[in-house]
Amino acid sequence: MAHDLIVRNGNLIDGTGGPARAGDVAIEDGRIVEVGEVTGTARREIDAEGHAVTPGFVDIHTHYDGQATWDPRLTPSSYHGVTTAVMGNCGVGFAPVHPGEEDALIELMEGVEDIPGTALHEGIDWSWESFPEYLDALGRRHFAMDLGTQVPHGSVRTYVMGERGAQNEPATPDDIDAMAALVKEGVAAGALGFSTSRTLAHRAINGEPVPGTFAADDELFGIGRVLGELGTGLFEVAPAGAAGEDINAPKAELDWMCRLSEEIGRPVTFAMLQVDAAPDLWRELLDISTEAAKRGARVFPQVAGRPFGMLLGLQTDINPFGS
């Protein structure tokens, strides 16, 4: 019987950590059914000689929240072997949202991620209000790769607290209960968890810190406990000092995240970057998270597989004349 597809003569890297080897991969009904020397035929064959054949990459930190509502290819990630992407990171995203208040969320994303607001204004159709409705809107689309998303703190705080939330005023007990309910609703509908930002490097387009930057423990732990009650979901953090703005902050932040994980009973993941002022700090953070695991904390650094660059220009946040 002919397979649907055979990729022949590739340099197979199977993700186990073993050495690469030459071979073929046969695919049937969207699944790999044979690896090695495939003797059968296929309706389509690809000669991959001289190329690497790998499992699809899972990019756990993306910001396709807006682009996913209009771009089925999710470029450029799908051009580079990514087959699953996770968005909703850093506490920014586009749901929940009150009708008429969409601009505030666009300004957050534009400021934090330098995604042009003009593209977001023109591309997003805002056919949702709640987070489950946002998931439904994504579910009606077809993508070149799989997507997962998290409930963003900035959107939730703005939805519940309005201008008070945007101005980073303290949340009341009623505010916290309302935010926790929205996060519970989103995770129950299929979100992978909850995300927040505590770094001063993340600012809206007007220069103000994103909603939740200074959130107190009662707010963040109160929301996090919902994940524990559901028994699912992770808590993603862009921690203070992550971008090198305060080299004394990361250790204290990691201690805080370990305590958070232990108390809510759920994994916590955070962006870990190397900074010039403390080039070996990442080693210390890995040691702290390893020791914390022995106590039952589950705290996982997010690391990039290669150095990444920044876009510099007169119309970007980072430019030669910026303060």
C-alpha positions in Angstrom: 0.0 0.0 0.0 1.3 3.4 -0.9 1.9 5.9 1.9 0.7 9.5 1.6 4.2 10.9 1.8 7.8 9.7 2.1 10.6 12.1 2.9 13.7 10.3 1.6 17.5 10.5 2.2 17.2 13.1 4.9 19.5 13.7 7.9 17.2 12.5 10.6 17.4 14.3 14.0 14.7 12.7 16.1 14.8 14.8 19.2 16.1 12.1 21.5 19.6 13.6 21.8 21.2 10.7 19.7 23.4 11.3 16.7 21.8 12.3 13.4 21.4 9.4 10.9 20.5 9.1 7.2 17.1 7.7 6.5 13.5 8.1 5.3 10.2 9.0 7.0 6.9 7.7 5.9 3.6 9.5 6.7 0.1 8.2 6.6 -3.1 10.1 7.6 -1.0 12.9 9.1 1.1 10.5 11.3 4.6 9.1 11.0 4.3 5.4 10.5 7.8 4.3 9.6 11.3 5.7 10.1 14.5 4.3 8.6 14.9 2.6 5.2 11.4 2.8 3.8 11.0 0.4 0.9 7.4 1.2 0.0 6.0 3.9 -2.3 4.0 7.1 -1.7 1.6 9.3 -3.6 4.2 12.1 -2.9 7.9 11.8 -2.3 10.4 14.5 -1.2 14.1 14.1 -1.7 15.7 15.6 1.4 19.3 14.7 0.7 21.5 17.3 2.3 18.8 18.6 4.6 17.9 18.0 8.2 14.6 16.3 8.9 13.4 17.0 12.5 10.3 17.0 14.6 8.4 20.2 14.5 9.6 22.9 16.9 7.4 24.1 19.7 7.8 27.8 20.3 6.6 28.4 23.8 7.0 32.2 23.7 5.3 34.1 20.9 2.9 37.1 20.5 0.7 36.0 17.6 -2.4 37.0 19.5 -3.5 39.6 17.0 -1.9 38.1 13.8 -3.6 34.8 14.5 -6.9 36.5 13.8 -6.0 37.2 10.2 -2.9 35.2 9.1 -3.5 31.5 8.6 0.2 30.9 7.8 1.5 32.6 11.0 4.6 33.7 9.3 7.5 33.7 9.8 7.4 30.9 12.4 5.8 28.4 10.0 8.6 29.0 7.5 11.2 27.9 10.0 10.0 24.5 11.2 7.7 25.7 14.0 4.6 23.5 14.2 3.2 24.6 17.5 3.3 28.1 19.0 2.2 29.4 22.4 1.0 33.0 22.6 -0.6 35.2 25.3 2.8 35.7 27.0 4.0 38.6 29.2 0.5 39.5 30.3 -0.6 41.1 27.0 -3.3 40.0 24.6 -6.7 40.8 23.2 -9.2 39.2 25.4 -11.3 39.7 27.4 -12.2 43.2 26.2 -15.2 45.5 26.6 -16.6 46.7 23.3 -15.2 50.2 22.6 -12.1 49.6 24.7 -10.0 47.7 22.1 -7.5 50.5 21.6 -6.1 50.1 25.1 -5.1 46.5 24.4 -3.6 47.5 21.1 -1.5 50.2 22.8 -0.3 47.6 25.3 0.8 45.1 22.6 2.4 47.9 20.5 4.4 49.2 23.4 5.6 45.8 24.8 6.3 44.0 21.5 6.7 46.8 18.9 4.0 45.3 16.8 2.6 48.2 14.7 -0.7 49.4 16.0 -1.8 50.2 12.4 -1.6 46.5 11.5 -3.5 45.4 14.6 -6.2 48.0 14.0 -6.7 46.9 10.4 -6.3 43.2 11.0 -8.3 42.4 14.1 -12.1 42.1 13.7 -12.9 42.0 17.4 -15.6 39.4 17.1 -15.4 38.5 20.8 -15.6 40.0 24.2 -14.8 37.1 26.6 -11.8 34.9 26.5 -13.8 31.8 25.6 -15.2 33.8 22.7 -11.7 34.7 21.6 -10.8 31.0 21.6 -13.9 30.2 19.5 -12.9 32.9 17.0 -9.5 31.2 16.7 -11.2 27.8 16.5 -13.1 28.9 13.4 -9.9 29.5 11.5 -7.4 27.1 10.0 -3.7 27.5 10.6 -0.5 26.2 9.1 0.5 25.1 12.7 -1.0 24.4 16.1 -1.7 27.2 18.5 -2.1 27.5 22.3 -2.7 30.6 24.3 -2.8 31.9 27.8 -5.1 34.4 29.6 -3.2 37.7 29.9 -3.1 39.7 33.1 -3.1 43.1 31.3 -6.4 42.4 29.5 -8.1 40.8 32.6 -7.0 43.7 34.9 -8.2 46.3 32.4 -11.5 44.5 31.8 -12.3 44.3 35.6 -10.8 47.5 36.9 -10.9 49.9 33.9 -8.7 52.9 34.3 -7.7 51.9 37.8 -6.2 48.7 36.4 -4.4 50.5 33.6 -3.0 52.9 36.2 -1.7 50.0 38.3 -3.8 50.9 41.3 -4.1 48.2 44.0 -6.8 45.6 43.4 -9.6 45.2 45.9 -10.8 41.8 47.1 -13.8 42.1 44.8 -11.5 43.0 41.9 -9.3 39.9 42.6 -12.4 37.6 42.8 -13.6 39.0 39.4 -10.2 38.6 37.8 -9.8 35.0 39.2 -13.2 34.1 37.8 -12.3 35.4 34.3 -9.0 33.4 34.4 -10.9 30.3 35.6 -13.4 30.7 32.7 -10.6 31.1 30.2 -8.6 28.1 31.4 -11.7 25.9 31.6 -12.4 26.9 28.0 -9.0 25.7 26.8 -6.4 28.4 27.7 -3.0 26.9 28.7 -2.7 29.1 31.8 -2.2 32.7 32.9 0.5 35.2 32.2 1.7 38.4 33.8 4.6 40.9 33.6 6.6 42.5 36.4 9.4 44.1 34.4 9.6 47.8 33.9 10.9 47.0 30.4 7.3 46.3 29.4 5.4 49.5 28.9 2.4 50.6 26.9 2.9 52.9 23.9 2.4 55.9 26.2 5.3 54.8 28.3 3.3 53.6 31.3 4.1 50.2 32.9 1.7 47.5 31.8 -1.3 46.7 34.0 -0.2 44.3 36.8 3.4 45.4 36.9 3.1 46.2 40.6 0.4 43.8 41.5 0.6 42.6 45.1 0.8 39.0 46.2 -2.9 38.8 47.2 -3.8 39.6 43.6 -1.3 37.3 41.9 -1.6 34.4 44.4 -5.4 34.8 44.3 -5.5 34.4 40.6 -2.9 31.6 40.7 -5.0 29.6 43.1 -7.6 29.2 40.4 -5.1 27.1 38.5 -4.6 24.9 41.5 -8.3 24.5 42.0 -8.7 23.5 38.3 -5.6 21.2 38.5 -4.4 22.4 35.2 -2.6 25.4 33.6 0.7 27.1 34.1 1.6 30.6 35.4 3.9 32.5 33.0 5.9 35.5 34.3 8.0 38.2 32.7 10.0 38.9 35.9 11.4 42.1 37.2 15.0 42.4 36.0 14.5 40.1 33.1 15.8 42.6 30.6 18.7 43.7 32.7 17.0 46.8 34.1 17.8 45.7 37.6 20.5 43.0 38.1 19.6 42.6 41.8 16.0 41.7 41.0 16.2 38.2 39.3 17.2 36.2 42.4 14.4 37.7 44.5 12.0 37.2 41.7 12.9 33.6 41.4 12.5 33.1 45.1 9.0 34.6 44.8 8.1 32.4 41.9 9.2 29.3 43.8 7.0 30.3 46.7 4.1 30.9 44.2 4.5 27.5 42.6 4.6 25.8 46.0 1.5 27.6 47.2 -0.7 27.2 44.2 0.5 23.8 43.3 1.1 24.6 39.6 4.2 25.1 37.4 5.6 28.6 36.9 7.6 29.5 33.8 9.6 32.6 33.3 11.8 34.3 30.7 15.5 34.0 31.6 17.9 36.2 29.6 21.6 36.7 29.9 22.6 40.3 30.6 26.0 41.8 30.1 26.2 43.3 33.6 25.9 39.8 35.1 26.8 37.3 32.4 26.8 34.2 34.8 23.6 35.1 36.6 21.6 32.5 34.6 23.7 29.7 36.1 22.8 30.9 39.6 19.1 31.0 38.6 19.2 27.5 37.2 20.8 26.3 40.5 18.1 28.0 42.5 15.3 26.5 40.5 16.9 23.0 40.8 17.1 23.3 44.5 13.5 24.5 44.7 12.4 21.5 42.8 13.5 19.3 45.7 11.0 21.2 47.9 8.2 20.6 45.4 8.3 23.9 43.5 8.1 23.6 39.7 9.7 26.6 38.2 11.0 26.4 34.6 13.1 29.0 32.9 12.4 29.8 29.3 15.6 30.0 27.3 16.3 31.0 23.7 18.1 28.5 21.5 20.2 31.2 20.0 20.9 34.9 20.6 18.2 37.3 19.5 18.4 40.8 18.2 16.4 44.0 18.6 14.9 46.2 15.9 16.4 49.6 16.1 14.8 52.5 14.2 13.4 56.0 14.4 9.9 54.6 14.7 10.6 51.8 17.2 10.7 51.9 21.0 14.5 51.4 20.9 16.2 54.1 18.8 19.4 56.2 18.9 17.6 59.2 20.4 15.5 57.3 23.0 15.8 58.1 26.7 
